[in-house]
């Protein structure tokens, strides 16, 4: 049993936000067809690193999905989408607002074919507002949403994150919640609806702590202005071998434990205070102590201590971490060349449903014939489609 095996999704998205959302649903059992242009393939297919000539990001983001090519500028391709919508009741698209309308694939058109259709549009700025047609990337959405304005060190440039926070947390995950909320409402009403997801809206909504301080009390968040953004000793500390240790011992019992382990009582007496000068003094004290030993030393010291201190690992080291290993966060997935590829596993652990890893991302158009045959098209009809250019 899989949790989403009753959901059938047409995925018109590319790059990261949409494909990640549909990958999660595919892992949970949804039947997903990833529809791509035969003339302008998803950039993720052509962006390295590569394994055996295949982009590793594409192999992961499109696992468990069937791959179909359709040239949406060809009327026969549009007709095929309309046939698929009779059976596939969720659609995810990531074009700029109005593109699907011009193609003749708007929600207004498709809901007449299938009133149960859930139609998710995932864009940088949403379907309305003055920025609706504006181009953007993760870095822009974080900036517009105010998060970059209080992230990082005082007087320093805003740091670049290693992951795309707005794309994934503001886009993919918000789309998942919106789609599944619409599915639940469809159980009640029997009707579908549109889901308008803006990555900027999604990441703006994550300003829950600092944002509430401004909106409720008029306190404008600044870099290093509160406990969790560098305004306290809650921080990263460089070790003797130029690695880093994360210290998050904010609660009194953890702070007391940290002071005892480091044999430095001033850490507790200074760190418990909310005065900025005392917090800075605590940070300087910790920096001088942590800087005197290697990361390996501190990892051993804190290995069995419950005080919210952990090493900052490289990704390759994280893959070997016992906690992530025990949680099944690394899996081997069948690739289309007969080999297996190591990938990041699903974070969801459901007691009564399985997570399936059927195959990695498929070659461009790999499932065209299989899908067309499911639409009861014979060889002659498929040849006609090929000649029309609908499949590329």
C-alpha positions in Angstrom: 0.0 0.0 0.0 1.2 3.5 -0.9 -0.3 6.7 0.5 -0.9 8.5 -2.8 -1.5 5.6 -5.2 -5.0 7.0 -6.1 -3.5 10.2 -7.4 -2.5 10.7 -11.1 -0.5 13.7 -12.0 0.5 15.5 -15.2 3.8 17.3 -14.4 4.7 20.2 -16.9 7.3 21.7 -14.5 11.1 21.9 -15.0 14.2 22.6 -13.1 13.8 22.3 -9.3 10.6 23.5 -7.5 7.9 21.6 -9.4 9.9 18.4 -10.1 10.8 18.1 -6.4 7.2 18.4 -5.4 6.1 15.8 -7.8 9.0 13.6 -6.9 7.8 13.5 -3.3 4.3 12.6 -4.4 5.7 9.9 -6.8 7.8 8.5 -3.9 4.5 8.3 -1.9 2.9 6.3 -4.8 1.3 8.9 -7.1 1.4 8.1 -10.8 3.2 10.9 -12.4 3.9 11.7 -16.1 6.6 14.2 -16.6 5.8 16.0 -19.8 8.7 17.8 -21.5 9.3 19.6 -24.7 11.1 17.5 -27.3 12.9 20.6 -28.6 13.9 22.2 -25.4 14.6 19.6 -22.7 14.5 20.4 -19.0 17.8 22.1 -18.1 18.3 19.7 -15.3 19.0 17.0 -18.0 22.0 19.0 -19.2 23.4 20.2 -16.0 26.2 18.2 -14.3 27.5 16.3 -12.4 26.8 13.3 -14.6 26.9 9.6 -13.9 27.3 7.4 -17.0 26.3 10.4 -19.2 23.1 11.1 -17.2 22.6 14.2 -15.0 22.4 13.0 -11.4 20.0 15.8 -10.4 17.6 14.7 -13.2 17.9 11.0 -12.1 16.8 12.0 -8.6 14.2 14.7 -9.2 12.4 12.7 -11.8 12.5 9.2 -10.2 9.4 7.1 -10.2 7.9 9.3 -13.0 7.2 8.3 -16.6 8.7 10.5 -19.2 6.7 11.8 -22.2 7.5 14.4 -24.9 4.9 16.7 -26.3 5.4 19.8 -28.4 2.6 22.0 -27.0 2.8 24.2 -30.1 1.3 21.4 -32.1 -2.6 21.0 -31.9 -2.3 17.2 -31.8 -0.2 17.5 -28.6 -2.8 19.8 -27.0 -5.5 17.2 -27.9 -3.5 14.5 -26.2 -3.2 16.6 -23.0 -7.0 17.0 -23.0 -7.4 13.2 -23.3 -5.0 12.6 -20.5 -6.8 15.1 -18.2 -9.8 12.8 -18.3 -7.9 10.3 -16.3 -5.1 12.4 -14.7 -6.8 14.6 -12.2 -3.9 16.8 -10.9 -1.8 19.1 -13.1 1.3 20.9 -12.1 2.7 23.7 -14.3 5.6 26.2 -13.8 5.2 28.5 -16.8 4.9 32.2 -16.4 1.3 33.3 -15.9 -0.8 33.2 -19.1 1.4 30.7 -21.0 -1.0 27.8 -20.4 -3.9 30.0 -21.4 -2.3 30.8 -24.7 -1.7 27.1 -25.4 -5.3 26.4 -24.8 -4.6 24.5 -21.6 -6.0 26.9 -19.0 -7.9 25.7 -15.9 -11.1 27.1 -17.4 -10.7 24.9 -20.5 -9.5 21.7 -18.7 -12.1 21.8 -15.8 -14.8 21.5 -18.4 -13.2 18.2 -19.4 -12.6 17.1 -15.8 -14.4 19.1 -13.1 -12.3 17.2 -10.5 -9.1 18.6 -11.9 -6.7 20.2 -9.4 -4.6 22.7 -11.3 -1.4 23.9 -9.5 0.5 26.8 -10.9 3.9 27.2 -9.2 5.8 30.5 -10.0 8.2 32.9 -8.5 5.7 35.7 -7.7 2.2 34.1 -8.2 -0.6 34.6 -10.7 -1.4 38.1 -9.6 0.4 41.3 -8.5 2.8 43.7 -10.2 5.6 41.1 -10.3 3.5 38.3 -11.8 5.5 38.4 -15.1 8.9 39.2 -13.6 11.8 36.7 -13.9 13.5 35.6 -10.8 15.5 32.9 -9.0 15.8 31.7 -5.4 18.2 34.5 -4.4 15.6 37.1 -5.6 12.7 35.6 -3.8 14.6 35.4 -0.5 15.6 39.1 -1.0 12.1 40.3 -1.8 10.7 38.3 1.1 12.9 40.2 3.6 14.8 37.1 4.8 18.1 38.2 3.4 17.7 41.5 5.1 18.4 40.0 8.5 20.6 37.0 7.6 24.3 36.9 8.1 26.8 39.1 10.0 26.6 42.8 10.7 28.4 44.7 8.0 28.9 41.6 5.8 27.3 40.5 2.6 24.2 38.2 2.9 25.5 34.6 2.8 24.6 32.3 0.0 22.9 29.1 1.1 24.0 25.7 -0.1 20.4 24.8 -0.9 17.6 26.7 -2.7 15.4 27.7 0.3 12.8 29.7 -1.6 12.5 27.1 -4.4 12.1 24.1 -2.0 10.7 25.4 1.2 8.8 28.3 -0.3 7.8 26.5 -3.5 7.9 22.7 -3.6 6.7 22.1 0.0 4.0 24.8 -0.2 2.8 23.3 -3.5 2.6 19.9 -1.8 0.5 21.2 1.0 -1.8 23.2 -1.3 -2.3 20.2 -3.7 -3.1 17.8 -0.9 -5.4 20.3 0.8 -7.3 20.6 -2.5 -7.4 16.8 -2.8 -9.0 16.6 0.7 -11.5 19.3 -0.2 -12.3 17.4 -3.4 -13.2 14.4 -1.2 -15.8 16.7 0.4 -17.2 18.6 -2.6 -16.3 16.3 -5.5 -14.8 19.3 -7.4 -11.3 20.4 -8.2 -9.8 23.9 -8.0 -6.7 26.0 -8.8 -3.7 26.2 -6.4 -1.7 29.3 -6.9 1.7 29.0 -5.3 4.2 31.8 -5.2 7.7 31.0 -4.1 8.0 34.5 -2.7 4.8 34.2 -0.7 5.9 30.8 0.5 9.2 31.9 1.8 7.8 35.2 3.1 5.5 33.1 5.3 8.5 31.5 6.9 9.4 34.8 8.6 7.3 33.5 11.5 9.6 34.5 14.4 11.2 37.7 13.2 8.1 38.7 11.2 5.8 38.4 14.2 8.2 40.6 16.2 8.0 43.4 13.6 4.2 43.1 12.9 3.2 42.7 16.5 5.8 44.8 18.3 7.4 47.0 15.7 10.9 45.5 16.1 12.6 45.5 12.7 14.9 42.4 12.5 18.5 43.1 11.7 21.5 40.8 11.2 22.8 39.4 14.6 19.8 41.0 16.4 18.3 38.0 18.1 19.3 34.7 19.5 18.9 32.6 16.4 20.5 34.8 13.8 23.9 35.6 15.4 22.8 37.8 18.3 23.8 35.3 20.9 26.5 32.6 21.3 24.2 30.2 19.2 26.7 30.0 16.4 29.4 28.2 14.5 32.9 28.0 15.9 36.1 27.4 14.0 38.3 24.6 15.2 42.1 24.3 15.1 42.0 22.5 11.7 39.7 25.2 10.0 36.6 23.1 10.4 33.5 24.2 12.4 31.5 23.1 15.4 27.8 24.2 15.8 26.8 25.2 19.3 23.1 25.6 20.1 23.0 25.2 23.9 20.5 28.0 24.5 18.4 26.3 27.2 19.8 26.7 30.8 20.3 23.0 31.3 22.2 22.6 28.0 24.3 25.8 28.7 25.2 24.4 32.2 26.2 21.1 30.6 28.3 22.9 28.0 30.1 24.9 30.7 30.8 21.8 32.7 32.2 19.8 29.7 34.5 22.7 28.7 35.4 23.3 32.4 34.6 27.0 32.0 31.9 28.3 34.4 32.0 31.8 32.9 30.2 30.3 29.8 27.1 29.7 31.9 27.2 32.9 33.9 27.7 35.1 30.8 25.6 33.0 28.3 22.5 33.0 30.5 22.3 36.8 30.2 20.4 38.6 27.4 22.7 41.6 27.3 24.5 41.9 23.9 27.8 42.6 25.5 27.7 39.5 27.6 26.5 37.4 24.6 29.5 38.7 22.6 31.8 37.8 25.5 30.4 34.3 25.6 31.0 33.9 21.9 34.6 35.1 22.2 35.2 32.8 25.1 33.8 29.8 23.2 35.8 30.8 20.1 39.0 30.8 22.1 38.3 27.3 23.6 37.0 25.6 20.4 39.8 27.1 18.3 42.3 25.3 20.4 41.4 21.7 19.2 40.5 19.9 16.0 37.0 19.0 14.9 37.8 15.3 15.5 38.7 16.1 19.1 35.5 18.0 19.7 33.4 15.4 17.9 34.8 12.8 20.4 34.2 15.1 23.4 30.6 15.7 22.6 29.7 12.3 21.0 27.8 11.2 24.1 26.8 14.6 25.5 23.2 15.9 25.3 24.0 19.6 25.0 23.1 20.5 21.4 26.6 20.6 20.0 27.4 18.9 16.7 30.1 19.0 14.0 29.5 20.9 10.8 29.8 18.0 8.3 30.6 18.0 4.6 27.9 16.3 2.6 30.0 13.2 2.0 30.5 12.9 5.8 26.7 13.4 6.4 26.1 10.5 4.1 28.2 8.3 6.4 26.5 9.6 9.6 25.0 6.8 11.7 21.7 8.7 12.3 21.0 9.3 8.6 22.1 5.8 7.7 19.8 4.3 10.3 16.9 6.4 9.1 17.2 5.0 5.6 18.0 8.4 4.0 20.3 6.8 1.4 18.8 4.4 -1.1 19.8 2.6 -4.3 17.5 3.1 -7.2 17.4 1.2 -10.5 18.7 3.2 -13.5 17.7 2.7 -17.1 21.1 1.3 -18.1 20.7 -1.7 -15.8 22.9 -0.2 -13.0 21.8 1.2 -9.6 22.2 4.8 -8.5 22.7 6.0 -4.9 20.2 8.7 -4.1 18.7 10.6 -1.2 15.7 8.8 0.2 12.3 10.1 1.2 12.1 11.7 4.6 8.6 10.4 5.2 8.1 7.4 7.5 4.4 6.2 7.4 3.5 3.3 9.5 0.8 1.9 7.1 2.2 2.9 3.7 5.4 2.1 1.8 7.8 4.4 0.0 8.6 3.1 -3.5 11.8 3.7 -5.5 10.8 2.1 -8.8 13.3 3.8 -11.1 15.5 6.9 -11.6 14.6 9.7 -14.0 13.7 8.3 -17.4 15.3 9.2 -20.7 13.5 11.9 -22.7 10.2 10.5 -24.1 11.0 7.0 -22.8 7.4 6.2 -22.0 5.7 7.8 -25.0 4.4 4.6 -26.6 3.3 3.1 -23.3 1.3 6.1 -22.4 -0.3 6.4 -25.9 -1.3 2.8 -25.9 -3.0 3.4 -22.6 -5.1 6.0 -24.4 -6.1 3.1 -26.8 -4.1 4.6 -29.7 -2.9 1.9 -32.3 0.3 1.9 -34.3 -1.3 3.9 -37.1 -2.5 6.6 -34.8 0.9 6.8 -33.1 2.6 7.1 -36.5 0.3 10.0 -37.4 1.3 11.7 -34.2 4.9 11.2 -34.9 4.5 12.7 -38.4 2.6 15.7 -37.0 5.5 16.6 -34.7 3.4 16.3 -31.6 5.9 14.0 -29.9 8.9 15.7 -31.4 
